[in-house]
């Protein structure tokens, strides 16, 4: 179907004004507007993807070491870094828990205070005993040197894993042997000779400084517990956002002990997750500022274009052009600026993000941020929302100054220059 003549004329004039080869102040301003819009869009995309990546990376570290939900005997509020009240392992209940559709895997654990002693140094640690499931599924993400302890079919393994931080302080490496002392109430410390099977690193300083990993049966033997007595269970979920719902579903199981407490790890370590939640506010604030910059930039550009073309507006009105058509003429120029700015900004932002993914050139102090380089997670729905939202808001706001066209009188406009 052929386009109306007025539509074709408006399109032609908009292109001629936007791509006018003659040097003019308006042309210079348009280039600045395109650049500013591109930078604003690139900053928004980069900020959103970096915050997403950072939050996901930290959550994966915490969840990988602790699980998403912890089940143990209900106790008064206390630090996560403390020994548990023992509970009885119930295979039938454990199977019921694992059958929950949101539970990906589960494993038993137990913790115990101990002291590592070399010939020259001593270090107090919390020894976390875990089973084969943890060593196979969770440990590889943290293992830096050596391997997981070889767990025998009977008895227990004397291999332990210490953090990179502990290894550096004690001058240890994978394969070294040392004594592990466990403190007993009203008894002399009981030493056990152990071997460093491997070295791990979570990047979370307080955990690397305080924890070591060992065979759960070693800790049970030191506690004098039978094999079916454990400290609790840690669950890994398919959807971490459903942790509270999953915990409630598990507690509602018919044969779930009423003195046990399934608790999302977000409630046991609130400081880290509160810190991550604050980043959402920072992200919203940054996006708001960048959208405001883009809008102010486009409005300024539109006003300059109107002022430079006042005489042309007067001539068009004198020839009978309606105000709405003249408004569309200038809004089309804003559309060109917006389209180019969005396109260039998207390419620039995503390009820098892919360079970061490939090279990791943005480095971070790990002791402060738990990561040694900025992590990136590109959520395409959010990228499209940024582009769509910026377009809609900018065009809606730009419509307001375009109404100045209606206030221009043809006779005064023609005499303007």
N, C-alpha and C positions, 0 to 999 in steps of 0.2 A: 504494500500500500504506500502511495507517495506521501511524503511528509508535507505538512502545511507550509506555504511559502514563508509565513512569519517565523516558523520554527527553524527553517533552513537559514533565513537571514540572521536570526539571533545566533545560531551556531557559528555561522561564518564570521560575524563581527566579533564574537567572543574569542575565536581562534586568532583573528587578526590582532586584537588588542593584547591577548596573552603572549603571542609569539612575535610581537612587533620587533623587526630587526633594528629599528632606530633606537639609539641610546636615549633613555629617559629615566627620570627618577623613579617612576612607577615600575619600570622593568627591573631596576636595581632592588626595589622593595620586594617585588615578587620573588626574586631569587633568594633574598634573605628569608622570606616567609617559608619558602620551600625547604630551605636548609634548617630553619628553626623547627618546623613541623617534623622533618625527618629525624632530627636529634631527639625531640620529645618522644616520638614513637619508639625509637631505638632504645632510649633510656627506660621506658615503661616495659618493653619486652624483656630487656636484659634484667631489670630489677625483679620482675615477676619470676622469671626462670631461675635466677640465682637464689631467691628466697625459697622457692619450691625445692630446689636441689639441696640447699643447706638444711632445710627442715627434714626432708626425707633421709638424708645421709645421717643426721644425728639420731633420728628415730630408729633407723636400722641398726645403728651401733648399740643403742640402749636395748631395743627389743631383741637383738641378736644375742646379747649377753644375759638378759633377764627374762626374756619371753614377754608376751603381751598380758598374760594373766597369771597370777601366782596363787596357788591353793596351799594353805597351811592352817595350823591350829590358830583360832582366834586369840589375839593377845592385845594388851594395852598398847596404845600408840608408842612406837619405838623406831629407832633407826633401822634402815634396811640392812645396814652392816652390823648384824648381830645374829647370834645363834638362835635356832628355832626350837620350839617345843616339839618333840618327836610325835609323829602320827603313824598309824598302822596302814601299810600298803594293802589296798583292797583291789585285787585284779578285776573283779566284776565291775566295781565302781569306775576304775581306771578305763575300762573298755567303754562304759557308758559315756564318760567324759569325752573320749576320743571320737565317739560317734556323732557328737554335735557337728552340724554341717559347717560351722565356722572354725572348728578346730583343725588346724593343719597337722600338728604333731604335738606330743607331750613327752616330758621326761621327768624322772625323779631327781631330787637333789638333797644335799645336806651340807651344812657349813660348820666349821670348827676353827677356833683360834689356834694359831701355831707360831713357832719361831724358827726361821731358817738360820742356820749357823754355819759359817765357813771358818777357816782357820783364823781369819782376822776380823770378820764382820758378823753382825747379827741383825736380823730384820723380822719384825713382827708382822704377820699377815693373817688374813682370813682365808682359810683353805676351803674352796667350794668343791665338794664332791659331786660329780655328775656321771651319767651312764653313757653307754656307747652311742645313743642317739644324739647327744649333744656333741660328742667328738666328731661324729660323721657329718652332721648337718650344720651346726653353728660355728664350730671352731675354725674351719677353713677361711672364713672371712677375716679372722683376726691373726692367724698363724703367720709369723714372720721368719721363724727359723726352727729347724727340727721337724718333729712330727707329733701326732697324738700318741699318748701312751698305748702300748699293746695290752689290751685287756684279756687276761686268761679266762678260760671257761670256768675254772675254780680258783678259789683264793682271791688275791687282789694284786693289782699292779703297784709297783713302787715308783713308777714314773710320774712326775708332776710337770706342770707347765707354769712358768713364771712370766711376768710381764717384761717387756723390754726395759722399762724404767727400773724394775727391781734387779734385772740382770746387770744393768749398767752400774747401779749402786754397789752391788756385791761383786762385780767383776766375774760374772758367771757366763757360761755359754752352753748350748745344747750338748749333752753328753757328760757334763760335769756331775760329780756326786757330792753330797753334803748331808748334814744331819738336820732333821726336822723334829723339833721338840713340841710336844703337846702338853699344855698345863693341866694338871689334875687337882681337884679340890682336896686339900689336906694330904697331898701326895707329892713326891718329887716329880719334876718334869720327866716325861717318858720320851726318849729319843728314838727316832726311826731313820735309818739310812735310806735316802731316796736319790733318784737320779733325775736330772733335768732332761726331760724328753723333748721339750720344745719351748719356744719363746713366743708369746703373743703380744699384741698391741691393739687396744681398743681406741686409743686416742683421747679417752676421757680420763683426765689425770687422776681423779680421786679413786677410780676403779683400778687403774693400772698400778697405782701406788699401794693399794690395800689388798688386792686379791691374787690368789694363785688357784690353779685348777688341778684336780686329782681324781682318781678312781673313787666312786662313791663307796665302794666296799672297803677301801682303806679307812675312810672316816668312820664308817659303821663299826669296823673292828676296833678302832681306837676308842670309840664311845662305849664299846661293849654292847652294841645293839645287835639284834638278830637281823637277818637279811630283809625281813619284811617291815623293818622300822626305818622310816625316812624322815627328812625334814619337811618335805612338801613336794608339790608338783609345779612345774612351769609349763605354760601352754603357749604355743605359737598359733596365731590366727590367720585365716585367709583375708579377713577384712578387719584391720586394727581399729577402725572407727566404730565397730560394733562390740568393742571390748566390754562395755558396761552391760549391754544386752546379753552377751554370751555369759558373763559372770552370773547374771541373775538366772539365766536358764539352767546353768549348772547347779546353782544353789537350790533350784526348785526340783531337782531330781528326787525321786521318791526315797532312795536309800542314801542320799547325801547327808553326812553327819551335820547336825545343827551347830556343833562347836567349831566346824571348819569354816574358813572364810575365803572365798574366791575373790581376789582383789585385782583390778586392772593396775598395771605397773605405773600408769600415769598418776595414780593416787599415792603410790609408795614413793615415787621420786617426783614430787610436784615442781620442784625448783627448775629443773631442766625444761619441762613441758610448759611451764608458765613463761619461761624465757623465750621459747620458740613461739608461743602464742602472741607475744608482744611484737614479733616480726610481722604478723598479719596487719597490725595497726600501722607499722612503719610502711609497709607495702601500699596500703590504701592511701596514706598521706602522700607518698611519692607520686602515685598515679594521679591523684587529685591535682597536685601541683603541676605535673607535666601537662595534663589536659588543660588546666587554666592557662599555662604558657602558650599552648597551641591555639587556644581560643582567642586570647588577647592579641597574639601575633596575627591571626587571620582577620580579626576585626580592624586592627590598625592598617593592615594591607588594603582592606576593602574601603576604608575611609579615604586613604590616599588615592586609590583608583578613582573614587567618586569625585574627589576634588580636582584631579587632573583632567577628568573627562566632563566637567560641568558644561563646557561649551557644546560638546557633542550631545549631551543629554538635552540641552535646550533646542538644538537643531532637530533631534529626533521627535521631541514633543511638538515642535512647530509643524513638523511633517505629519503629525497625527498618530505617532506611536503611543500606545497605551502605557501607563506607568508599570503595569505588571510585566510587560515584555522587556522594558528597560531594566527592571529589577532582575529578571531572569538572566539578562546579559551579564550583569556583574556577579550574580551568584554562580554562573557557569565558570567565570574566571576563578572564583574561590574553589569551585569544584576541581579545576585543573591543578591548582596549588595543592589542594588536599590530596588528590590522587597521587601526584608525584611525591609529595612528602611522605605519605603512607607507604608507597612502594619502596622508595629509597630507604626509609627508616626500618622497614621490615627486613630488607636485604642486609642492611648494615647490622642491625641487632642480632639476627639469626646467624649472620656470618661470624661475628665476634664470639657468639656462644659456641658455635661449632669449633672455632679455633681453641677456645678454652677446653672443650671436651677432648680435643686431640692433643693439646700441648700442656694444659694446666698452667698457663703463664700467670694467672692470678694466684699468688701464694698467700697463705694465711698463717699467722702464728698459732700453731696447734695447741699450745698450752692455754690459749684464751678461747679459741673457737672449736676445739676438738677435731679440726680438719686441717690438713697441711696445704690444701688447695681448694679453691671455690668449686663447689659441686653445681651441676646444671641439670635441671629437669624441665624439658619443654612440654607443656600441656597445650596442645593445639587449640582446644576450646577456649582457653584463656587468651591466647594470642589473637584468635578471631574476635573475641569479645572486646579486646583493646582496640582493634582496628574498627570494628563496627560501632562501638560506643563513641570513639573519637569522631568518627564521621558524622553520626547522627547529632551529637551534641554541638559539634562545630557548625554544621549547616543550619541547625535550629537557631543558634545564637547569631550567626552571620546574617540571618534574615532580618534581624532588628535594625542594624544600621542601613540596610538596603532600602528601608522605608524612607530614608532621606530623599530618595528620588522623587517622591510625591510632593515634597516641599519646594522643589526647584521650579521656578517660574521661567518659561521659555524666553521672554524678553530680557530678563535680568541675566539669565545664563548666557545668552548669545553675546551680551555686552561684558561678560565677566573678564575677558582678556582684551 
